[in-house]
């Protein structure tokens, strides 16, 4: 395919869907073809400057880390509490749907490409690098936007192999893939999202759901996890994240990228759930609660307040501390989805009559995926639950683009990204952090 890095990269687990902005010199194209990485690479459609960077190479922006930057959950355009259907788009929520004269079919690779499956297990929980992932929709003015992140990744999967890094879901350690990229491209941004899986955040959320549905009334998960979370965030997790940062810098130096010649940034996580005072459903109890169905947000008030006020906030402060210590740029996302979380008051699920071409407006939609598992709601994969859906990822992409514009040209290193009430993802804006 002209203008596309194909080679063996078109085979699982590879996904290259990069179109050439302009025809590069034949010698440059030949040099790029062997760069066969298990990545998602998108060329910028917003380029107005030269495609050759200061090093005489094409420019690139790279995302590293876990599911919150890989694009997990991007299959879904809002939420709807109806039975999964293989024959329609479910009120416009399932972006994996393709309809034609002979009917509709579901193909999650339309969203996740060849990263839908884990090639080592053949299960449907691969890296899930979606077509609307943060880096892909950021609009950063570079030639290539490369997504190396992988759903489920921990710090050990980002470290280079020489420093103890491990393969994951058929992928080499992300820092080693970054090293290959840095030899070919003039890297302008390395954006990192990591620590949630080291902390076991998904296990905590899963336990909170289990306690609400199956545990004795009033057995709150925060009482079980609070001490563990605080201890891990005090020393173990920041040390792991700091080590990753040091190793990324080392890899970049080895590839000729001196410190300060590119933006190295870390970001926090958006909260998937609102404060208890902002739910549109009363707490109720177990399976009879509207928070279970139709909401898809089965949490006790105490647990959701703990998750939002303590866990999400504490992770953000920990990551900001690493950024300060390591002189990184920092993007705080903890309030990015405020008012658009799962079950948040003031927004809604999709309704009959809405379609993929005429979906729930972003200003009215939930931007986080609801509980997508269990007999009542087996839509897609469990791993997608409580991750940004396509609206959320478009919002985060808007944040990242604005963030890069600010830190690449100004002295301020730290920003938080906020949404504008009554607006969709287009209303995202930045505010400097003190």
C-alpha positions in Angstrom: 0.0 0.0 0.0 1.6 3.3 -1.1 2.6 5.5 1.8 2.0 2.9 4.4 4.6 1.0 6.5 3.4 -2.5 5.7 6.2 -5.1 5.6 5.4 -7.8 8.2 4.0 -5.1 10.4 0.6 -5.9 8.9 0.5 -9.2 10.7 -0.7 -9.7 14.3 0.3 -8.3 16.7 1.4 -5.4 14.4 -0.7 -2.5 13.4 0.6 0.2 11.2 -2.1 2.5 9.8 0.1 5.4 8.8 -0.5 7.2 5.6 2.2 9.4 4.1 1.6 13.1 4.4 3.8 13.7 1.5 6.1 11.4 -0.5 9.4 11.1 1.3 12.6 10.7 -0.6 12.8 7.1 -1.8 15.9 6.5 0.3 14.1 7.7 3.4 11.2 5.4 2.7 13.4 2.4 2.2 15.1 3.2 5.5 11.8 3.3 7.3 10.3 0.0 6.0 12.4 -2.3 8.3 11.1 -0.4 11.4 8.6 -3.2 12.2 7.2 -2.6 15.6 4.1 -3.8 17.4 2.8 -0.3 17.4 0.0 1.9 16.2 1.4 4.7 14.1 -0.7 7.6 12.7 0.6 10.4 10.6 -0.4 13.9 11.5 -3.2 15.4 9.3 -2.5 18.8 10.8 1.0 19.4 9.6 1.7 22.8 8.3 5.5 22.8 8.8 8.3 20.9 7.2 8.1 17.1 7.7 11.8 17.0 8.5 12.9 17.8 12.0 16.1 19.5 13.2 18.0 16.2 13.0 17.1 15.8 9.4 14.6 13.1 10.2 10.8 12.8 10.2 9.3 14.0 13.5 7.3 11.8 15.9 5.4 11.9 19.2 5.2 8.7 21.2 2.9 7.4 24.0 4.1 4.8 26.5 2.4 3.0 29.3 -0.9 1.4 30.1 -4.5 1.1 29.2 -5.4 4.8 29.9 -3.2 5.9 27.1 -3.3 2.9 24.9 -6.9 3.5 24.0 -8.7 0.8 26.0 -12.4 1.3 25.9 -12.4 3.3 22.6 -14.7 0.9 20.9 -17.7 2.4 22.7 -19.4 5.7 21.9 -21.2 6.2 25.2 -23.1 3.5 27.2 -26.5 1.8 26.8 -28.1 -0.8 29.1 -29.5 -3.2 26.5 -28.7 -6.8 25.6 -25.7 -7.1 23.3 -26.6 -7.4 19.7 -24.5 -8.8 16.9 -26.8 -7.3 14.3 -27.0 -3.6 15.1 -25.0 -0.7 16.5 -26.9 -0.7 19.9 -28.3 2.9 19.7 -25.0 4.1 18.2 -22.7 3.0 21.0 -20.8 0.1 19.3 -18.2 1.5 16.9 -17.1 -2.0 16.0 -20.3 -2.3 13.9 -20.3 -2.2 10.1 -23.6 -2.3 8.3 -24.3 -2.9 4.6 -27.0 -4.1 2.3 -26.7 -7.6 3.7 -26.9 -6.5 7.4 -24.5 -5.6 10.2 -21.4 -7.4 11.5 -19.2 -6.7 14.5 -15.5 -6.5 14.1 -13.5 -5.0 17.0 -10.4 -4.8 14.9 -12.1 -1.8 13.2 -11.2 0.0 16.4 -8.3 -1.9 18.0 -6.7 -3.3 14.8 -4.4 -6.3 15.3 -3.9 -5.3 19.0 -7.5 -6.6 19.8 -6.1 -10.1 20.4 -3.3 -11.0 22.8 -1.2 -13.0 20.3 0.3 -15.2 23.1 -3.1 -16.4 24.3 -5.4 -15.6 21.4 -7.8 -14.0 23.8 -9.6 -10.7 23.2 -7.6 -8.8 25.8 -4.7 -7.5 23.7 -3.0 -4.1 24.0 -6.3 -2.5 22.7 -4.7 0.5 21.0 -7.7 2.2 19.6 -8.1 4.5 16.7 -9.1 7.3 19.0 -6.3 6.8 21.5 -5.0 10.0 23.1 -1.9 10.3 21.0 -3.8 9.5 17.7 -6.3 12.3 18.3 -4.0 14.9 19.8 -3.4 16.9 16.7 0.3 17.4 17.7 2.1 18.8 14.6 4.5 15.9 13.9 4.8 13.5 11.0 4.0 10.4 13.0 2.1 9.7 16.2 3.2 6.4 17.6 1.3 4.4 20.3 3.5 1.9 22.1 1.2 1.6 25.2 -0.5 -1.6 26.1 -3.5 -2.3 28.2 -2.5 -4.0 31.5 1.1 -2.9 31.3 3.1 -2.3 34.5 6.4 -0.5 34.9 8.4 -3.7 34.2 6.8 -3.7 30.7 8.1 -0.3 29.9 11.7 -0.7 31.2 14.3 -1.8 28.6 15.2 -5.5 28.7 18.7 -4.6 29.8 17.3 -3.1 32.9 14.9 -6.0 33.7 12.1 -5.1 31.3 9.8 -7.9 30.2 7.9 -8.7 27.1 4.1 -8.4 27.4 1.3 -9.6 25.2 3.7 -10.5 22.4 5.4 -7.1 22.6 9.0 -6.2 23.4 9.6 -3.9 26.3 8.3 -0.5 25.4 11.6 1.3 26.0 13.3 -1.0 23.6 10.7 -0.2 20.9 11.2 3.5 21.7 14.9 3.1 21.2 14.3 1.8 17.7 11.9 4.7 16.9 14.4 7.2 18.3 17.0 6.0 15.9 14.7 6.7 12.9 12.7 9.7 14.0 13.3 13.1 15.6 11.2 12.5 18.7 9.4 15.6 19.9 7.3 14.1 22.7 7.3 11.0 24.9 4.1 10.9 27.0 3.9 8.3 29.8 0.9 6.9 31.7 2.0 4.3 34.2 1.5 3.1 37.9 -2.1 2.1 38.0 -1.4 -1.6 37.3 1.5 -1.6 39.6 -0.8 -0.4 42.3 -3.5 -3.0 41.3 -6.1 -0.3 40.7 -8.2 -2.7 38.5 -8.2 -5.3 41.3 -9.4 -2.6 43.7 -12.3 -1.6 41.5 -13.2 -5.2 40.9 -13.3 -5.9 44.6 -15.4 -2.8 45.3 -17.9 -4.1 42.7 -17.9 -7.6 44.2 -18.5 -6.2 47.7 -21.5 -4.2 46.5 -23.1 -7.1 44.6 -22.2 -10.1 46.7 -20.7 -9.0 50.0 -22.6 -8.4 53.3 -24.4 -5.0 53.3 -22.0 -2.3 54.5 -18.7 -4.3 54.0 -16.8 -1.5 52.2 -13.8 -2.3 50.1 -12.0 0.9 51.1 -11.5 -0.6 54.6 -9.6 -3.5 53.0 -7.4 -1.5 50.6 -6.8 1.9 52.2 -3.6 1.0 54.1 -2.2 -1.1 51.2 -2.7 1.8 48.7 -1.1 4.4 51.0 1.9 2.2 51.7 2.5 1.5 48.0 2.1 5.1 47.0 4.5 6.3 49.7 7.6 4.6 48.4 7.3 1.5 46.2 5.3 2.9 43.3 7.1 6.3 43.0 10.5 4.5 43.0 9.3 2.2 40.1 8.0 5.1 38.1 11.2 7.1 38.7 13.3 4.2 37.5 11.2 4.1 34.3 11.8 7.8 33.7 15.6 7.4 34.2 15.6 4.5 31.8 13.6 6.3 29.1 16.1 9.2 29.3 19.0 6.9 29.0 17.5 5.2 25.9 16.8 8.6 24.3 20.4 9.8 25.1 21.8 6.7 23.5 19.8 7.5 20.4 21.1 11.1 20.2 18.2 12.8 21.9 19.8 15.0 24.6 17.8 16.0 27.6 15.7 19.0 26.9 15.6 18.4 23.1 12.2 16.8 23.4 9.3 16.9 25.9 9.2 14.1 28.4 6.0 14.1 30.3 3.9 12.0 32.7 0.2 12.1 33.2 -2.3 11.1 35.9 -5.6 9.3 35.5 -9.2 10.6 35.0 -11.7 9.4 37.6 -14.1 6.9 36.1 -16.7 7.5 38.9 -18.2 10.7 40.4 -18.5 11.7 44.0 -21.5 10.1 45.7 -23.3 13.5 45.7 -23.1 13.5 41.9 -24.7 10.2 41.1 -28.0 10.2 39.2 -28.9 6.9 40.9 -29.5 6.3 44.6 -27.1 3.8 46.2 -29.7 1.0 46.7 -28.5 -2.5 47.4 -26.8 -5.2 45.4 -28.5 -6.4 42.1 -31.7 -4.5 42.8 -29.9 -1.2 42.8 -30.2 1.1 39.7 -26.5 1.6 40.0 -26.1 -2.0 38.8 -28.7 -1.8 36.1 -29.2 0.4 34.2 -26.3 2.4 35.6 -23.4 0.0 35.4 -21.8 1.7 38.4 -22.3 -0.7 41.3 -20.4 1.1 44.1 -21.2 2.1 47.7 -21.1 5.8 48.4 -18.2 5.4 50.8 -16.2 3.4 48.3 -16.8 5.7 45.4 -15.8 8.7 47.6 -12.7 6.9 48.7 -11.8 6.0 45.1 -12.3 9.6 43.9 -11.0 11.6 46.8 -8.2 9.3 48.0 -7.0 6.9 45.4 -7.3 8.9 42.2 -6.1 12.1 44.0 -3.2 10.3 45.8 -2.0 8.7 42.5 -2.0 12.2 40.9 0.0 13.7 43.8 2.4 10.8 43.7 3.0 11.3 39.9 3.3 15.0 40.3 5.9 14.4 42.9 7.9 12.2 40.5 7.6 14.9 37.9 9.0 17.4 40.3 11.9 15.2 41.4 12.8 14.1 37.9 12.2 17.5 36.3 9.4 16.2 34.0 6.4 17.9 32.5 3.2 16.8 34.1 -0.4 16.6 32.9 -3.1 16.2 35.6 -6.2 14.5 34.3 -8.0 13.6 37.5 -10.9 16.1 36.8 -10.9 15.8 33.0 -14.2 13.8 32.9 -15.9 15.6 35.8 -19.7 15.5 35.1 -19.3 12.8 32.4 -18.3 9.9 34.6 -20.3 6.7 34.7 -23.7 7.4 36.3 -22.9 11.1 36.7 -25.9 13.3 37.2 -26.6 15.6 34.2 -25.6 13.2 31.5 -27.3 10.1 30.1 -27.0 6.8 28.2 -27.8 6.4 24.6 -31.5 6.1 23.6 -33.6 4.6 20.9 -33.2 6.3 17.6 -29.6 7.3 18.1 -27.1 5.7 15.7 -23.4 5.7 14.9 -23.9 8.6 12.5 -26.2 10.4 14.8 -25.1 9.4 18.3 -25.7 10.8 21.8 -24.1 14.3 21.7 -20.8 14.4 23.5 -22.1 17.1 25.8 -24.8 14.8 27.0 -22.9 11.5 27.1 -20.9 9.5 29.7 -17.2 9.6 28.8 -16.3 6.5 30.7 -17.2 2.9 30.0 -19.6 1.3 32.4 -19.3 -2.2 34.0 -19.1 -4.3 30.9 -19.3 -7.8 32.3 -21.6 -10.3 33.9 -24.8 -12.0 32.8 -26.8 -8.8 32.6 -24.4 -6.8 30.4 -21.8 -8.9 28.5 -20.9 -6.1 26.1 -17.4 -6.3 24.8 -14.6 -7.1 27.2 -14.4 -6.8 30.9 -11.1 -5.0 30.6 -12.8 -2.1 28.9 -14.8 -1.3 32.0 -14.2 2.1 33.7 -11.8 3.3 30.9 -12.4 6.3 28.7 -14.8 5.5 25.9 -14.4 7.2 22.5 -15.7 10.5 23.9 -13.4 10.3 26.8 -10.4 9.6 24.6 -11.2 12.4 22.3 -11.3 14.7 25.3 -7.9 13.4 26.5 -6.5 13.8 23.1 -7.6 17.4 23.1 -5.9 17.8 26.5 -2.7 16.3 25.2 -2.5 18.5 22.1 -3.1 21.6 24.1 -0.6 20.4 26.7 2.2 19.9 24.2 1.6 23.3 22.6 2.0 24.9 26.1 5.1 23.0 27.4 6.9 22.9 24.0 6.9 26.7 23.8 6.6 28.0 27.4 8.3 27.8 30.7 5.4 26.2 32.7 5.9 22.5 33.3 2.6 21.4 34.9 -1.0 21.7 33.8 -4.4 20.2 34.7 -7.0 19.6 32.0 -10.6 20.4 32.7 -13.8 20.2 30.6 -16.3 23.0 30.1 -19.8 22.4 31.5 -22.4 22.0 28.7 -19.8 21.2 26.1 -18.4 18.0 24.6 -14.7 17.0 24.2 -14.1 20.2 22.1 -14.5 22.2 25.4 -11.4 20.8 27.1 -9.0 23.5 28.4 -5.8 23.7 30.4 -5.1 25.5 33.7 -1.5 25.9 35.1 -0.7 24.0 38.3 1.0 26.0 41.0 
